[in-house]
Structure formats: structure tokens, C-alpha cells
């Protein structure tokens, strides 16, 4: 690009003239940039609504799509100080009699003498404890064979100790290891007649699990020596750490009768037929605790209402975009226009400019219509229960057309039983909550829509809608050339780049033309000046 001459001869503001001329030329680029902005807004709104669909799909899966939602139970005990229970998915109501013979207890091992901080171990050259500081004198790896209650053997369970560890840090490492015990140091009164009284520090291991059959065996001499230094004097390699029954409390299994059947359980908490029982105390002879369950109508009712609310929220958001007003006079702002406005003015302008971008969108219009059909078409699945339509459990479509197909409880008293929608829903829950679950989730293996439950239909529609949106607007995992709007964005970018290059050439041409004009004017001025000089010289 040559040197530019800006109006020295003509007195014209060439830069301003060229800038104004370029504004006209840049209008095409501005229109392309506005088109790009609209496509980006479109893409973002598609993805935003796709997220709403995905969230609702997850809600369906974890809500009305789960049998436990409709199997919520209220479980009561005639004496909660002895036995309590909770339902974990039972489909039927129960009334059982529970008699508790024994509670399950955990095995405990107690040292028979105090901690010997002067213990040197089998190898006289290696001091297990440093007596002066009461810390371990060397790194140690303890190795045990552990048998859990019930007889499951775990070999080579290790605990790593470091030189300088105190008894408290040793106990902490044992507690946090895979040994399966809770260790503690306790002070035992030895002589209370002296002042001050004398105590011994002893160590107690308690199995973290209740039940019979637990044991801890030293695997090697290092472990045996260390256990002896902790006061377990009977510890021997390949032998139990406590052999004297005076210092060992063998764990026991719980014994319990459920409706007359004798059971033995390693834990005081156990599950039978999806009812989880917890034993707290023994029952007296001939005493039985009654555990009863009944449908938690309020919990199931709330779950169905929550489904309706979430569905209505989705309908609101999608219909809001489908019916949004279009403000055709509000175009995306150019950079120059943005510079002339405040942040608030930009925000208000873009709110209008974005409005209506997805108005009457075919993908979401189709999806919403299919969701409505999914709700109110009869379910003809082979495994359907006594309810085949939402209206049978009191749920209908709002008669207010502005609601766009929202679900509501029928406000009218209908049917032979003359019940409102809420009353019909509660009665349905009390009659057969599992049949409501089947209304939503029957037909798992069916391919035809009318043979699939309502939630399955809805999830099918959501999946197909999400797939269509991804093809059009992509997602975070797709690059532009993998979806329609992305390809449009790339095309606009290419056209903008091409036109920007052309604008450089046009601007350069304008300057060359004005430079030529300036040179011509300057030459004409020089000639006129020369002529005037000639005429003046001849006078």
C-alpha cells in the first residue's frame, strides 16, 4: 500500500469521506455478523432447552420410573425400644410378630497386662519401644490373618508403623487399617489404696462387626512380639492374640423369631422381604413385638404431584419459547452500535432481539405434541395393572388453553364414586400403588408406543427430541461441522473473512482514487500558479 495523501490539495477530509463510504460497504459484513449472532443465540437456546429435557428425563427415571416411589411404607412397632423396622421396597403391607432371644455382640480382645514400653522383642538388638520417650524404636510392619464373623478369612492384613510412633498413633493406625477392629487404650485401676492411685495402661480391640466366629492371628514373630509388648502376653505366632477366655469375649449371633420361624443373624440389623429390622433389646418370654406396614399415601401422592409439577414446568419453558413474540425491528447490535449504548440498554435491546428465535420451532413443537399424546393415550401393555389412563387416577389436562396442555388434578366430581381428582388419586394409591407404577412403567419389552407405559413413552419422546436437537444445534462434545447450525456458522465465518479481505481492497481503491485526485488538483494548482506568475511578470 502506497503513501496516502489526505486532502492537502483539495482541502477535503478524505479520511472521513472514505470512512463514510466504507460504512456503506461494511453493511454486508454487519448483516453477516448479525446473522451469525442469531445462529449462535439459536444454538444456545436449543441446547438450553435440551438441558431441560435431559433434567426431566432424569427426574422421570429416578421418580415415577422407580417402583420404590410407589412402595413407600409407614412401618410401626408395638415397642420401638426392642425392635424397629423400615421398608426398603416392599410391595405388600405386612404384620409380623418378632421375638428377640439374643442380640448380636462383637468379639473383644483385652490385653492381660499393661503396655510394656521396655519390651525389646525376640531380637535383643532391636528395641520395640524406646522406654524414655515411650515411642517405637524402629519401623515395623505388623501382619495378621483376620477371620470375620461368619468365618470369612482375610489373609495378610498389614499395619505399617514408623519409628517415633506413640501408643496413641499406633492405636490410630490400627483403627484406620483394614484389620476390622476399633482399638482403644484404657487405664485400669491397680491399687487404689495408695496416693495417688496406680493405674495400668491396657489395650482393647473390639471387632467392628457383630456375630460369632471372629479371630485375629499373628502371622509372624515381629507381630507376635509387638502384641506381647502391648500386654497380650498369650500372643503366639500363628495363634490368636488372646487365648485366655478371661480376656476374650467371643461375639454372638442374634437369635430371633419372625412369625414363629427361628433365625440366627450375625447383625442386629437385617432385611427380610424388603423390610429391614433392627433389634435393640431382648423380649421377655412369650412376648412378641408387632411390626406393621401400610402404604404411605402422602409420600406416594407427593411423588405424583411432583411429577405433574416438573412436567408443567417443562411445558411452560418450551411453550414460552414456541410462543415468544418476535420483534423484527430489533436486530443484533453491531460493534459500533454497542459502543453507543450503556450495559443496561444493551441488555434490554438484546432481550427483544433474542425474543421469538424459536417461535413455532418444528422440533420442539413435535416433541411437546408427542409428550401430550404420551400422557393421555390408553396404555395397552400386557403387564398393565388396573389403571390404563391418567384420568382414571384423577389427572387431566387443564381446560385453560393458555396452559398449553398442563396436567392438573380434575377439579370436578365425576364417576360413580363422585370423587374429585385428588380424592381419586388418593383412593388409587390406597387401592393399588403398584398399579400406578405399572401405568407409568409397563411394557418394558414392547416397541409399539400404545403398549408402553406413560413414563416410557415420555422418555422415548425426550430421547428422540434430544437427538434431533443435537443434529441441529450440537452439544459440548461436537464441533461445528457435526451439526447443522455449526455448519451454518462456519459458512458465515468464511463469508465474513472473504468479505473482510475484499473491504481492505475496496478501502485501498478509494484511497488510491482520492490520492490520484489530490495529485491532479495539486498539478492543476501548480500550473495555474505558473501561468499567473507568467502573466504577472509581463505587466
Buried (B, 14 or more C-beta within 10 A) or exposed (E): EEEBBBBEBBEBEBEEBBEEBBEEBBEBBBEBBBBBBBBBBBBBBBBEBBEBBBEBBEBBEEBBBBBBBBBBBBBBBBBEEBBBBBBEBBBEEBEBBBBBBBBBBBBBBBBBBBBBBEBBBEEEEEBBBBEEEBBBBBEBEBBBBBBBBEEEEEEEBEBEBEEEBEBEBBBEBBBEBEBBBBBEBEEEEEEEEEEEEEBBBBBBBBBBBBBBBBBBBBBBEBBBBBBBBBBBBBBBBEEBBBBEEEBBBEBBBBBBBBEEEEBBBBBBBBEBEBBBBBBBEBBEEEBBBEBBBBBBBEBBBEBBBBBBEBBBBBBEBBBEBBEBEEBEEBBBBBEEEBEEEEEEEBEEBBEBBBBBBBEEBEBBBBBBEBBBBBBBBEBBBEEBBEBBBBBBBBBBBBEEEEBBBBBBBBEEEBBEEEBBBBBBBBBBBEEBBBBBBBBBBBBEEBEEBEBBBBBBBBBBBBEBBBEBBBBBBBBEEEEBEEBBBBEBBEBBEEBBEEBEEEBEEBBBEBBEEBBEBBEEBBEEEEEEEEEEEEEEEEE
